[in-house]
Amino acid sequence: MMSIDRRILIADDDIEIRLGVADLLEPLGLEIMLAETGTQALQILRNGGMHLALLDYRMPGATGLDILAAIQNELMNIPAILYSADAAGDVGILAMQAGAFAVLSKPVVPAVLRREVVRALKLPPSMGLTGLA
């Protein structure tokens, strides 16, 4: 496995989704940090060194939209991908207005998630195909 110097945050209060997304992205050689609450996610992001945030919309402590606002307000300058079962409606519109790099609907399609992560990190497009069945 090739390792690249990129750290990403996966923030989701559902452990199965958190670990599933981490497993899906692991073949890309990313360093992955996990958060189960919005509060934890903000703490990790404020510590710096992240290259991408993957955010669930509904989490205890702070929502994905709250975190998007913090990224913008605090000039963290990192792309964020929000995913939600409500992405097709107002949540998706609000997320894009708040500066989301992309908004994905849950359940997230693995190939779409990988493609957006590769795009957000400005990696070679062929990396999005790594390990796909």
N, C-alpha and C positions, 0 to 999 in steps of 0.2 A: 504494500500500500504506500502510495506517495503521500507525504505529509506537506501541507502548505501552511504558511504562517497566517492563519486566519482564526480568530476566536469569535464564536457566535453564542448567543444566549437563546435558549428555548424556555419560554415562560408559559406554563399551563398548569392549572390546578389539578388536572387529571393525570395521575402518574402513568397510566397506560399510554396516553397520547404523548406525554413528555418523552418517555423511553422509546416509544415507537418512532417518533420523529428523529430522535438521536440515532437510533439504529439505521434509519433510512439515510441519514446524512453522513454517518460514520465513514463509509467508503470514500468520501471526498477528502478525507485526511484533515478535517477541521478539528480544532480544539473546541469542545462543546461544554458550556456551562448550563446548569439547569436551575430553574426557579419555580416554586410551586405557588407563590403569591405575587401579586403586583408589587407589594412592598419589597420583597426579596429581589424582584427584577430591577426595580429602581436602584436599589443599593448596589447591585452588581454593575449596572450601567454607569452609575455615578463614580464607581471605582476606576472606570476607564479601561482601555485596552480592548474593547469589543469592536468587531467589524460589522456585525449584523445582529438585529434582534428579531426573533420570531415570537409573536405575542398572541396569546389567546385573548379574545375580547372580554369574556367574563372570568374574573379571578378575584379572590378576596384581597382586600387591601387597596388595590388600584386596578382599574380596568385597563385593557389594552389602549383605549383612547386616552386615558389619563397619562399613560406612559408615553404615548406618541406626543402629547402636549409637552411633557417634561423634556423629551429629546429635543423638540424644537425650541422651547423656552430657554433651555440651558445650553443650547448650541453644541450638543454632543456630536453632531455631524456624522451620524451613522444611519444607514438605511434600516427600516423596520418593515417587516411583513406581518400584517394582522390577519388572523384567521378566525372565523366565527360561523356558527350556524345561521346567523343573521346577516351575513356579508352581502347578500343580494339586495337588501333594503337600505334603510337609513344608516345603519352601522357602516356599511361599505362606503357610502357617500361621505359620512363624517370622517371616516378614517383617511380617505384620500385628501379631504380638505385639511386634515391635521398633519399631512405630510407623509403618509404611508407610501412606501415604495411599491407595494402591491397589497391587494386584499384578496384572500382566498376563502372559499366556502368550505365549511366542514360538512361531511368528512372530506378531508383534503386528499386530492388525487396525488399519489406519490410522485409521478413523473412531472406534474405541474409544480409541486413544491420544490423538487430538485432543480427544475429549470429556473424558477424564480430566485432561488438561493444562489445559483451559479451566476445569474444575471446581476443580482444585487452586489455580489462580491467581485464582479468584473473578472470572472475566471473564464478560461477558454470554454466555449459552448460544448465541446465534446466531453467535458467533465460531467455534465449533467446526465450523460448516458452511462456513467460508471456504475456497474453493479445492478443495472435494471434487468429485471427478468422479462 
